Amino acid sequence: MPDLRDGQSVDVPGSTGTYTIKNVGGVYACNCMAWRTQSAPVDRRTCKHIRRLRGDAAEDARIGATTAPKPAPSPPPQPKPAPEPVLVPAMRLPAPQDTEAVVLDYHVPNGRFAGIRCRLGDGQTVAVSAGFSDRDCDCPPPVGGIVTLRFQQVTATGVPFAASFAGTRPNDAATLPLPPKPVQG
């Protein structure tokens, strides 16, 4: 197809519609997105629609494109050495500690045993819901009985944090006082 005369325009089919190519003073412009978004000056822009109309050689001559020599092939990339392993110090929890407590009452939501509330030797109470086997749930330690609790940390007030049930003490080794009986009046 011959070049466009100055001021002439032509519609060409594109992949998403019809595009208009214009020649204004020797500057070819297209209304496609590829031509509009180029960062080159308007007299140096081109697109596939203009190239299809004028031909690659004519467009290269118009925009001043020169073919650059091909660069020499680069050597194949060398494999990177494996990174050195990073040693992270192990996070150590404090050693587990045991304490004894007196069973005050049971926590039984929906009729199923879920834990106990205990009183420590200093009078503070702690709820325990972990460490119970199925057998312990079926036959929990008696109210007033002494149990062993296992924990790794204590709160600011000295109450074991996340204490778990570790077992019951034999009846002959009671050393903690029993909880006071409620006064009924």
Backbone bond lengths (Angstrom), bond angles and torsions (degrees), N, CA, C in turn:
res aa  C-N    CA-C-N  psi(-1)  N-CA   C-N-CA  omega(-1)  CA-C   N-CA-C  phi
1 M - - - 1.453 - - 1.526 108.02 -
2 P 1.333 119.35 138.49 1.460 121.19 -179.31 1.513 111.49 -71.12
3 D 1.334 114.89 160.82 1.456 120.55 177.39 1.525 110.18 -64.23
4 L 1.316 114.85 158.98 1.469 120.69 176.69 1.519 109.28 -81.19
5 R 1.338 115.85 142.53 1.463 120.34 174.13 1.521 107.79 -77.10
6 D 1.319 115.81 161.47 1.463 121.39 179.53 1.521 110.58 -56.56
7 G 1.339 117.50 126.82 1.457 123.29 179.73 1.513 113.62 88.32
8 Q 1.326 118.35 -6.90 1.452 121.55 -177.85 1.530 109.46 -86.73
9 S 1.346 117.05 151.84 1.468 122.57 176.34 1.510 108.84 -137.15
10 V 1.331 115.69 158.02 1.461 121.63 179.52 1.531 107.91 -145.35
11 D 1.338 115.36 145.09 1.461 121.12 176.00 1.522 108.54 -95.36
12 V 1.345 115.97 132.51 1.463 121.29 178.82 1.520 109.03 -124.85
13 P 1.344 117.86 144.47 1.455 119.38 178.63 1.530 110.18 -73.67
14 G 1.323 114.85 144.18 1.461 121.98 176.98 1.513 110.31 -129.43
15 S 1.304 116.77 -177.69 1.462 120.48 -176.42 1.525 112.29 -71.33
16 T 1.324 117.75 -26.61 1.477 119.99 -179.41 1.512 112.83 -121.46
17 G 1.291 117.32 18.35 1.462 119.47 178.97 1.508 110.76 149.64
18 T 1.317 115.61 -161.39 1.458 122.02 -179.71 1.519 108.45 -104.90
19 Y 1.333 116.16 135.73 1.460 121.45 -179.85 1.520 109.34 -114.97
20 T 1.339 116.03 150.37 1.457 121.86 -179.47 1.516 109.15 -107.87
21 I 1.327 116.20 126.58 1.458 122.26 176.81 1.524 106.86 -108.95
22 K 1.352 117.44 132.01 1.464 123.15 -179.19 1.519 109.29 -123.60
23 N 1.330 115.74 151.68 1.458 122.81 171.42 1.522 106.26 -118.65
24 V 1.331 115.33 111.97 1.461 119.94 178.69 1.525 107.27 -122.93
25 G 1.315 115.83 104.00 1.463 120.98 178.85 1.519 112.67 64.31
26 G 1.340 118.35 33.40 1.462 121.48 178.96 1.521 113.55 86.94
27 V 1.327 116.03 -1.62 1.471 120.37 178.17 1.518 107.11 -100.58
28 Y 1.327 115.69 119.25 1.459 120.95 178.02 1.518 108.60 -90.04
29 A 1.334 115.29 133.24 1.468 121.22 179.79 1.515 108.55 -131.95
30 C 1.339 115.61 145.88 1.463 122.15 177.82 1.525 106.76 -128.65
31 N 1.323 116.33 148.54 1.464 117.94 -179.76 1.534 112.14 -92.20
32 C 1.349 117.68 17.02 1.474 119.81 177.51 1.533 109.44 -78.32
33 M 1.295 115.76 160.59 1.462 121.86 -177.94 1.527 111.31 -65.38
34 A 1.329 117.54 -35.62 1.466 120.25 -179.01 1.524 111.07 -62.95
35 W 1.329 118.49 -42.00 1.461 120.84 179.41 1.523 111.28 -69.71
36 R 1.350 115.90 -41.13 1.470 119.77 -175.46 1.522 113.00 -69.39
37 T 1.318 119.55 -29.27 1.464 120.76 -174.05 1.518 114.07 -96.78
38 Q 1.337 118.44 5.35 1.461 120.07 177.82 1.516 109.83 -71.74
39 S 1.324 115.70 148.08 1.466 119.23 -179.68 1.528 112.57 -90.03
40 A 1.316 118.15 -3.86 1.468 121.61 179.01 1.528 109.97 -74.01
41 P 1.338 117.44 157.76 1.466 119.58 175.22 1.527 109.93 -60.46
42 V 1.331 117.22 155.84 1.469 121.26 -174.27 1.520 112.71 -59.27
43 D 1.340 118.71 -30.52 1.450 119.33 -179.61 1.530 112.68 -79.81
44 R 1.333 117.85 -5.09 1.466 122.50 178.72 1.531 112.40 -114.02
45 R 1.329 117.60 3.56 1.461 120.84 -179.96 1.510 111.08 -84.94
46 T 1.340 114.88 150.50 1.457 121.29 174.16 1.529 108.20 -150.58
47 C 1.316 115.86 170.22 1.468 120.95 177.12 1.516 108.18 -152.62
48 K 1.321 116.29 174.27 1.471 119.53 -177.64 1.528 111.81 -65.64
49 H 1.330 118.14 -27.19 1.457 120.46 -179.79 1.531 110.91 -70.71
50 I 1.351 115.50 -42.91 1.477 119.78 177.81 1.521 109.34 -67.18
51 R 1.325 117.27 -40.79 1.459 120.61 179.69 1.536 110.83 -63.97
52 R 1.332 117.91 -37.25 1.454 121.35 178.14 1.537 109.80 -66.64
53 L 1.333 116.31 -37.08 1.460 120.65 -179.36 1.532 111.37 -71.93
54 R 1.332 117.44 -48.44 1.465 121.72 -172.26 1.521 113.42 -97.26
55 G 1.318 118.35 -25.49 1.458 121.40 -175.03 1.520 110.25 99.53
56 D 1.313 115.72 150.77 1.467 120.52 -176.69 1.525 112.21 -64.76
57 A 1.331 117.65 -40.77 1.471 120.40 -176.82 1.531 110.35 -64.64
58 A 1.333 117.57 -44.32 1.463 120.78 -179.83 1.525 110.80 -64.73
59 E 1.324 117.20 -39.02 1.470 120.24 179.99 1.519 111.12 -70.40
60 D 1.329 117.37 -40.75 1.468 119.52 177.69 1.524 110.56 -61.19
61 A 1.327 116.75 -40.08 1.465 120.25 178.30 1.522 110.93 -67.52
62 R 1.350 117.57 -39.51 1.468 120.78 -178.58 1.524 111.88 -66.09
63 I 1.322 117.57 -43.44 1.474 119.17 -175.91 1.517 112.29 -90.00
64 G 1.359 116.60 -1.53 1.460 119.56 175.78 1.515 112.04 77.65
65 A 1.291 117.05 27.07 1.470 118.98 178.81 1.496 110.46 -74.38
66 T 1.308 115.68 136.29 1.453 121.21 174.50 1.514 107.73 -119.73
67 T 1.288 113.95 145.86 1.457 116.65 179.66 1.514 108.22 -83.30
68 A 1.281 116.16 122.15 1.461 121.84 179.99 1.518 109.11 -83.43
69 P 1.333 116.01 146.64 1.467 117.67 177.58 1.531 109.73 -64.36
70 K 1.307 113.76 146.39 1.461 118.04 -179.55 1.517 109.04 -72.46
71 P 1.312 117.63 137.03 1.462 119.58 179.36 1.532 110.46 -70.18
72 A 1.317 114.55 153.59 1.461 119.82 177.36 1.519 108.89 -64.22
73 P 1.308 116.53 146.65 1.463 117.94 -179.60 1.526 110.60 -63.18
74 S 1.287 114.96 139.43 1.465 119.99 -179.66 1.520 109.78 -83.00
75 P 1.315 116.71 151.39 1.464 118.52 179.75 1.529 109.98 -64.83
76 P 1.308 116.53 154.25 1.468 118.25 -179.34 1.531 110.00 -62.58
77 P 1.326 116.31 146.05 1.465 118.70 -178.10 1.527 110.65 -65.81
78 Q 1.321 113.97 141.30 1.459 120.39 178.09 1.522 108.65 -84.58
79 P 1.329 117.22 140.64 1.473 118.16 178.54 1.526 110.17 -65.28
80 K 1.301 114.41 140.51 1.466 119.71 179.74 1.522 108.97 -78.68
81 P 1.322 116.77 142.18 1.462 117.71 178.20 1.530 109.99 -68.06
82 A 1.295 114.68 150.68 1.472 119.51 179.60 1.522 108.84 -64.18
83 P 1.331 116.84 138.68 1.469 118.47 179.86 1.524 110.47 -66.91
84 E 1.302 113.66 148.69 1.464 119.62 176.68 1.523 108.96 -67.72
85 P 1.322 116.98 138.01 1.473 117.81 178.44 1.526 110.52 -66.55
86 V 1.296 114.02 139.81 1.465 120.05 178.64 1.514 107.72 -94.71
87 L 1.296 115.60 122.31 1.459 119.98 179.25 1.515 109.12 -88.94
88 V 1.303 115.20 119.75 1.455 121.46 178.38 1.513 107.00 -104.06
89 P 1.315 117.28 127.98 1.461 117.35 179.48 1.523 110.77 -61.21
90 A 1.303 114.86 138.04 1.460 120.04 -179.13 1.524 109.97 -66.66
91 M 1.326 114.42 139.20 1.459 119.37 177.36 1.524 107.39 -81.77
92 R 1.270 115.90 120.07 1.456 119.65 -177.48 1.515 109.95 -107.03
93 L 1.310 114.11 129.60 1.450 120.28 174.57 1.516 108.20 -87.79
94 P 1.307 116.51 154.20 1.456 117.63 176.37 1.529 110.04 -61.06
95 A 1.310 115.54 154.13 1.462 120.04 178.62 1.526 109.11 -62.89
96 P 1.336 117.22 143.61 1.462 119.08 178.95 1.529 110.59 -62.37
97 Q 1.307 114.17 144.90 1.464 120.89 177.54 1.515 108.34 -121.70
98 D 1.308 116.07 152.92 1.457 121.72 177.13 1.520 109.16 -116.30
99 T 1.314 115.50 147.40 1.460 122.15 172.54 1.515 107.57 -144.69
100 E 1.309 115.27 162.78 1.459 119.73 179.06 1.509 109.37 -109.73
101 A 1.327 114.31 150.28 1.460 120.45 -178.44 1.524 108.52 -149.60
102 V 1.339 115.41 158.95 1.456 122.09 179.02 1.528 108.05 -99.02
103 V 1.335 117.24 133.07 1.455 122.46 179.11 1.520 108.94 -71.79
104 L 1.344 116.81 123.51 1.467 121.54 179.14 1.523 111.38 -94.73
105 D 1.340 116.56 -46.84 1.464 120.22 179.56 1.523 109.58 -164.54
106 Y 1.345 114.88 176.59 1.457 121.65 -177.71 1.523 110.27 -106.84
107 H 1.301 114.29 154.22 1.467 120.97 171.49 1.525 105.53 -107.47
108 V 1.357 116.43 112.67 1.460 121.76 -173.43 1.528 109.87 -129.88
109 P 1.331 119.08 76.44 1.463 119.25 176.21 1.528 110.05 -77.91
110 N 1.316 116.65 141.08 1.472 122.68 178.56 1.525 112.89 55.34
111 G 1.324 117.18 29.22 1.450 120.94 176.23 1.515 114.70 75.79
112 R 1.315 119.10 8.76 1.473 121.89 -179.29 1.516 108.62 -118.55
113 F 1.334 117.42 131.59 1.454 123.17 -179.96 1.529 109.50 -60.05
114 A 1.352 117.07 129.65 1.462 121.07 -179.18 1.519 112.87 -126.65
115 G 1.340 118.67 -11.02 1.452 119.45 -179.92 1.508 111.70 164.83
116 I 1.327 114.55 -176.59 1.469 121.03 -179.76 1.515 109.56 -132.18
117 R 1.326 114.82 159.76 1.463 121.82 171.47 1.512 105.65 -114.45
118 C 1.326 116.52 129.68 1.457 121.74 -174.43 1.519 110.59 -124.66
119 R 1.344 114.59 156.59 1.459 121.26 174.34 1.511 107.69 -111.02
120 L 1.321 114.68 129.41 1.457 121.01 178.40 1.520 109.84 -80.17
121 G 1.311 117.22 172.11 1.460 122.15 -179.78 1.518 113.56 -62.26
122 D 1.335 118.38 -26.83 1.471 120.89 179.51 1.523 112.17 -90.13
123 G 1.350 117.73 5.25 1.464 121.15 176.46 1.512 114.86 95.79
124 Q 1.323 119.26 -11.17 1.459 121.41 179.31 1.528 109.34 -76.73
125 T 1.328 115.64 153.50 1.460 119.63 179.79 1.517 110.20 -108.44
126 V 1.316 114.55 154.58 1.456 121.74 179.16 1.526 107.87 -143.48
127 A 1.332 116.16 138.53 1.461 121.85 176.02 1.521 107.90 -93.70
128 V 1.335 116.51 137.50 1.459 122.07 -178.67 1.521 107.88 -127.47
129 S 1.344 116.13 122.60 1.463 119.41 179.71 1.521 112.20 -129.34
130 A 1.311 118.81 4.52 1.463 122.13 -178.31 1.524 109.92 -118.85
131 G 1.314 115.16 157.33 1.452 120.90 174.47 1.517 114.71 92.39
132 F 1.312 118.15 0.74 1.460 121.14 -178.52 1.523 110.04 -86.86
133 S 1.326 116.27 130.85 1.464 120.31 173.99 1.522 107.98 -82.64
134 D 1.321 116.92 171.60 1.463 120.28 176.73 1.525 110.47 -59.88
135 R 1.319 116.37 -37.05 1.466 120.62 178.76 1.531 110.49 -64.38
136 D 1.356 116.32 -41.43 1.466 120.17 178.59 1.528 110.78 -64.77
137 C 1.330 117.47 -35.45 1.467 120.64 179.10 1.529 110.92 -69.91
138 D 1.334 116.34 -36.56 1.469 119.70 178.56 1.524 111.80 -72.50
139 C 1.323 116.98 -33.46 1.465 121.62 -179.44 1.526 107.98 -136.13
140 P 1.351 117.40 80.02 1.470 120.42 -175.15 1.527 111.38 -69.59
141 P 1.329 115.98 163.36 1.464 118.83 178.49 1.531 109.57 -61.86
142 P 1.346 118.18 146.14 1.458 120.17 -176.12 1.523 112.40 -70.08
143 V 1.321 116.03 148.88 1.462 120.94 173.50 1.525 106.79 -61.14
144 G 1.322 116.56 131.38 1.458 121.99 -176.09 1.509 112.08 93.82
145 G 1.344 118.45 -13.29 1.458 121.44 178.92 1.514 110.88 -76.98
146 I 1.311 115.03 159.12 1.462 120.42 -179.84 1.520 108.32 -99.99
147 V 1.329 115.15 130.36 1.456 121.76 180.00 1.516 110.19 -121.56
148 T 1.316 115.36 157.82 1.460 121.21 175.33 1.519 107.78 -101.37
149 L 1.327 115.57 131.15 1.460 122.27 178.18 1.516 108.50 -112.43
150 R 1.335 117.12 142.14 1.464 122.43 178.91 1.525 108.13 -116.15
151 F 1.328 115.60 135.07 1.469 120.91 -178.78 1.510 108.92 -151.94
152 Q 1.343 116.91 166.42 1.462 121.61 178.50 1.516 112.44 -117.66
153 Q 1.323 117.35 -21.03 1.460 120.35 -178.76 1.513 109.08 -139.75
154 V 1.328 115.30 160.40 1.460 120.84 175.58 1.513 108.75 -124.20
155 T 1.333 115.46 155.74 1.466 120.68 177.22 1.517 109.01 -75.93
156 A 1.318 116.36 178.04 1.465 121.11 179.82 1.523 111.82 -61.36
157 T 1.326 117.56 -26.60 1.469 120.72 179.91 1.521 112.36 -91.51
158 G 1.337 117.80 2.00 1.451 121.17 176.74 1.514 115.06 91.47
159 V 1.345 118.07 7.99 1.461 121.34 178.70 1.529 108.14 -83.92
160 P 1.338 117.95 134.01 1.470 119.07 178.25 1.531 111.03 -56.90
161 F 1.326 115.60 133.32 1.457 122.31 179.50 1.514 108.08 -94.39
162 A 1.328 117.42 128.68 1.463 124.13 179.55 1.521 111.12 54.65
163 A 1.304 116.38 48.67 1.467 120.92 178.92 1.515 110.10 -70.13
164 S 1.309 115.77 146.91 1.461 120.83 176.47 1.522 109.24 -123.66
165 F 1.312 115.23 155.07 1.458 122.61 -179.42 1.529 108.26 -73.07
166 A 1.347 116.93 129.13 1.456 121.09 -179.50 1.523 111.97 -115.24
167 G 1.326 118.56 -6.04 1.464 120.83 177.64 1.517 111.70 138.32
168 T 1.330 115.12 174.79 1.466 120.89 178.14 1.516 109.07 -104.05
169 R 1.319 115.52 155.53 1.461 120.66 175.65 1.515 108.51 -90.43
170 P 1.302 116.59 151.84 1.458 118.28 174.79 1.526 110.60 -62.12
171 N 1.310 116.79 150.56 1.467 121.40 -176.38 1.518 113.46 -61.19
172 D 1.341 118.62 -27.87 1.461 119.64 -175.71 1.521 113.00 -82.72
173 A 1.290 120.16 -0.20 1.459 122.18 -177.46 1.519 112.29 -111.09
174 A 1.305 119.12 26.75 1.464 121.19 -178.21 1.516 109.71 -67.41
175 T 1.328 115.99 121.01 1.459 120.75 178.30 1.517 112.01 -122.13
176 L 1.325 117.78 -17.28 1.461 120.96 179.91 1.516 108.61 -93.53
177 P 1.312 117.49 142.99 1.464 118.88 177.86 1.521 110.99 -68.10
178 L 1.327 115.55 149.80 1.458 121.24 177.93 1.515 109.97 -71.00
179 P 1.311 117.55 155.67 1.460 119.31 178.22 1.530 109.88 -66.84
180 P 1.331 115.57 148.70 1.475 117.36 179.63 1.517 110.26 -65.14
181 K 1.325 115.52 144.52 1.457 120.99 178.16 1.532 108.02 -75.85
182 P 1.337 116.89 137.57 1.466 118.22 177.84 1.522 110.86 -66.03
183 V 1.307 114.84 140.54 1.467 120.69 179.33 1.512 107.15 -88.22
184 Q 1.324 115.08 125.84 1.470 119.51 178.79 1.504 107.83 -102.60
185 G 1.282 115.71 135.43 1.448 115.64 -175.40 1.446 115.48 -135.37
